[in-house]
């Protein structure tokens, strides 16, 4: 339950901020991971390049 002087979205904001801080600290320790969208983008480029090679080559 929130106190009367606390804003409704503040708790969610604090949790998000804590997650971001934890992620930055993990990245500084070398525990970073490549996001899934980067892998998907690389795969898309490879597939499109291969398709263009097959079609135009």
Wavefront OBJ file of the C-alpha trace (Angstrom):
o trace
v 0.000 0.000 0.000
v 1.274 3.487 -0.782
v 1.437 6.297 1.702
v -0.737 9.360 1.018
v 2.250 11.542 0.091
v 3.741 8.933 -2.303
v 2.834 9.197 -5.976
v 1.263 6.056 -7.537
v 3.942 5.557 -10.214
v 6.891 6.245 -7.945
v 7.300 2.652 -6.732
v 7.420 1.364 -10.313
v 9.904 4.102 -11.190
v 12.165 3.097 -8.289
v 12.092 -0.596 -9.290
v 12.957 0.306 -12.893
v 15.785 2.564 -11.717
v 17.189 -0.200 -9.494
v 17.117 -2.677 -12.408
v 18.965 -0.202 -14.641
v 21.584 0.491 -11.964
v 22.093 -3.256 -11.415
v 22.485 -3.805 -15.172
v 25.042 -1.005 -15.494
v 27.032 -2.405 -12.566
v 26.977 -5.904 -14.098
v 28.165 -4.470 -17.423
v 31.050 -2.713 -15.687
v 32.073 -6.031 -14.117
v 32.130 -7.613 -17.592
v 28.915 -9.603 -17.162
v 27.241 -8.065 -20.187
v 25.170 -10.003 -22.691
v 24.319 -9.151 -26.258
v 20.602 -8.260 -26.563
v 18.402 -10.638 -28.554
v 17.501 -7.956 -31.088
v 21.179 -7.668 -32.077
v 21.321 -11.392 -32.856
v 18.053 -11.098 -34.799
v 19.377 -8.147 -36.813
v 22.598 -9.982 -37.677
v 20.647 -13.066 -38.735
v 18.343 -10.901 -40.861
v 21.304 -9.303 -42.630
v 22.827 -12.713 -43.323
v 19.555 -14.127 -44.683
v 18.892 -11.089 -46.874
v 22.473 -11.158 -48.169
v 22.229 -14.854 -48.967
v 18.867 -14.367 -50.690
v 20.254 -11.526 -52.801
v 23.264 -13.652 -53.693
v 21.014 -16.508 -54.814
v 18.573 -14.310 -56.731
v 21.054 -11.940 -58.393
v 24.017 -14.300 -58.683
l 1 2 3 4 5 6 7 8 9 10 11 12 13 14 15 16 17 18 19 20 21 22 23 24 25 26 27 28 29 30 31 32 33 34 35 36 37 38 39 40 41 42 43 44 45 46 47 48 49 50 51 52 53 54 55 56 57
